[in-house]
Amino acid sequence: MTIEKTDVVVVGAGQAGIAMSAHLGRAGVPHLVLERDRIAERWRTGRWDSLVANGPAWHDRFPDMAFPGDPDAFVPKEEVADYFVEFARRIAAPVRTGVRVTRVRRNDGRAGFTVETDAGTIEADHVVAATGAFQVPVIPPLVPEEAGFTQLHSADYRNPAQLPKGGVLVVGAGSSGVQIADELLRAGRQVWLSVGPHDRPPRSYRGRDFVWWLGVLNKWDAEATPGVEHTTIAVSGAYGGQTIDFRRLAARGMQLLGRTEGYGDGVLRLAPDLAENVRRGDANYLSVLDEADAYVARNGLSLPEEPEAREILPDPASLTDPVRTLDPKAAGISTILWATGYAVDFSWLQVDTLDAQGRPQHQRGVSHEPGVYFLGQPWQTRRGSSFIWGVWHDARHVADHICKQRGYLAYVPGSADL
């Protein structure tokens, strides 16, 4: 049987895989991109119906191609997926869809890797795991199935009509959780929102979107700190873009709760940390305003002042008199929606580059196993790594490293070329 061979196999054709293909193609490196579904499939079927990008179109894109239409708009998810399909077409990316990678292993006694798929076997000198950060939805084992609630992860939520009648408890107040909770509230549902620690940047300030402020303040390039967990960010591009304000949500009728800690005898136990979590979110919000004001003054910019941005609403009762236990059935809650993030699944990558928890061990995407690379991981090199534009720059670094390694491997003693 003839086994297909190539220099690089890229696993995954989302934003990371397409960015990787662009840089490899420019460098003239033969490669294949393998995708088990369609290009950017998670944007289409792994998100809720009304999702839009969390950053404006002028910013959340690849440098080589703009989104059509209003550059300040927040692009709907289907159009984001279409963007990657069109970009792949323009660069003639060698993407094979409907191909599932089942195992990658290092070759015995010779260089390279064997990539086993449900469509055949491929040998490659290098492998890039570009499957991203949203792989396995995580639902904490707190509320048993027999408790009688509809339980689903945010990855499986589509719209309010999908849920049974009754109130909804949303656990997790990052971007996904707070946007879904807001949508449910607007649809007339009773909503309880369990709020953990978070950052809460302004959507815009003094006429500039927060992505601009994070850029000029050099926060997108903040490097990952080993041992420090990723911080949840509460931000939204929905409804034209808005600053997340938990007090305002409470004023509209949403019931705020602390972190969900446990469940027993039909009762949820809630941490007494709601006020502290909201206070720290406020502190983060105000610190961005302070830094922005200082930047304007230091650089003599003519940007309109916005004193109303510093106005904080009074604390609602949920902050001053927090709920410590909640009987969901008595409260009329029929659904628990878990916006509690994702775990990675690299079980197919059977090489020595994962830690005891199955997480990738790498430095800026270059793994501990020579020839294996990662792309699209949160904080892979910096704060912006998991964003569309950020993964582009990380892909360039990985492609450069692959090119250097190819040069060493191609070296012939006595040759002046490397």
Secondary structure, 3 states (H helix, E strand, C coil): CCCEEEEEEEECCCHHHHHHHHHHHHCCCCEEEEECCCCCHHHHHCCCCCCECCCCCCCCCCCCCCCCCCCCCCCEHHHHHHHHHHHHHHCCCCEEECCCEEEEEECCCCCCEEEEECCEEEEEEEEEECCCCCCEECCCCCCCHHHCCEEEEHHHCCCHHHCCCCEEEEECCCHHHHHHHHHHHHCCCCEEEECCCCECCCCEECCEEHHHHHHHCCCCCCECCCCCCCCCECCECHHHCECCCHHHHHHCCCEEECCEEEEECCEEEECCCHHHHHHHHHHHHHHHHHHHHHHHHHHCCCCCCCHHHHCCCCCCHHHHCCCCEECHHHHCEEEEEECCCEECCCCCECCCCECCCCCECEECCEECCCCEEECCCCCCCEHHHHCHHHHHHHHHHHHHHHHHHHHHHHCCCCCCCC
